[in-house]
Amino acid sequence: MQLKFNIVRIVSKIHGYIYRASGGRMGKNLGRQEILLLTTTGRKSGKKRSVPLAAINYEGRYLVVASFGGSPVHPAWFLNIRDNSVVQIRLGAVILQANASIIEKTNSIYEELWDKAVDTYQGFDSYKKATTRNIPIVVLEPVY
């Protein structure tokens, strides 16, 4: 199982590199799924860390799901957001500052957002079944 998550990390790094190096021209879509590049500040290192994630458009904001492929642990980007909710998002060539809000399963809007995420990408349900961890959803609100 650990091999699966290591492969996810490697593919994610390659995808992110291509996304950045191409100025957002390549990597902004995976099939019909829009991909954003989320940049957080490392909670231990203080360095900028970027990761490509499925972008779910929601009322002028974006949802990202902290599923990490069904891993039993939260992804590092999510832990970074817990410490610093000011992030940067790249949507193709457009780079925006954003504020991140964590929506946990206990939040009344969680199920609505989860359904929206699954409508966008069915795989999230598989990830949910693969872990006992509650998978948080993060709402990214661009600052214009």
N, C-alpha and C positions, 0 to 999 in steps of 0.2 A: 504494500500500500504506500509506503514512503517513497518508492520509486515513482509512482504516479504523481505525487505532489512535487517531486524534484523536476519531473518532466514539465509539469505545469509552470514552474518557476522559470525554467530555461526558455520555453516557448514564449512566455510572457516577456522576458528580457529581450529576446530577438524581435518580437513584434513591436515593443516600445522603441527599440533602437531604430527600426525601419520607419516607424511613424514620425519620430523626431527628425531623423536624417533627411527624410523626404519633404520636410516642411508641412507635414500633414496630408500630402497628396496620396501617399500609400499607407494602408493600415487603418484608415478611418472607417472602413466597412469590412465586415466579415459576412459575405453573402449579402443578405438584406439587413443585417443587424448593424446599426451605427455603433461605433466604438469611440469612446473618449479616452484621453490620456489624463489620468489623475496624478497630480504632483502634490505630495505631502512633505512635511518636514519630519525627518527621522527623530523619534522620541529619545533615542540614546545618542545618536551621532550628531544631530542637528543639521544633517545634510539633506538636500532635496532628493526625494525618491519618487520615481514615476512608474506607473503601471497602467496598461491598457485594460479597460473594462467595458462591458456592455452598457451602453447609454440608453436609458429608458426615459423618453421625453414625458414629462408630467407637469402640465399647467405652467409652462415656462421655466420649469426647473428640470433637473435630471435625477433619476434614481439610479443608484448602483447597489448591488447586492453583495454582501460580505460572505459569500458562499465558499470561496476557496476550493471549489470542486468537491465539496462535501467533506473537507478535512475536519478532524476533531478539534482543531485550533483555529482561532481567528486569523485572517490574513494580516500581515505586518502593516499594510496601509490603513487598515481599520484601527489598529492599536495606535498608530500615529495620529489619526483623527481624534481619538479619545483625548489625547494630550493637547492637540492644537487643531481647532476646527477651521482655521483659515487655510484654504487650499487653492490650487490653480487647476483649471481644466483646459484641455485643448480639444477642440472639435474641428478636425481638419486643420486648416491654417489659422483658425481663430483661437486666440489664447485669452482666457478670462480668469479673473480672481473670483472665488466663490466662498461661501460659508457652508459648512457641512453640519447637518443635524442628524443625529442617530435616532432611528426609530426601532425600538425593541418590540418583541412579540407582545409585551404587556400593553403597548400603546394602542389606543382605540382605532387608530387609522391603519395599523399594521396589516390587517387582513386585506383591506382594499388595495394597499400598495403591493402586497405579495401577489395578489391576483393580477394586477397590472404587470408585474415583473414576469410572471409565468405566461401571461398572454404574449409577451414579447419573446420569451425564450423558455420553452418547455423544460429544458435541462435543469432549471432551478429546482423543480419538484424532485428530480432524481437526486440532486445534491442534498436536499432536505431529508430524504429517506436514508441517505448514506451516513448521516451523523446524528448523534444525540444532542449536539450543540444547537441552541436556538440561533438561527441565522438572522443577523440584523440587516436592516435596509438603511442606506444613507441617502438623504436628500441633499442635493447640491444646488444651492441657490446662487446664480451668478450675480456679481456686484457690477453694475453698469455705471 
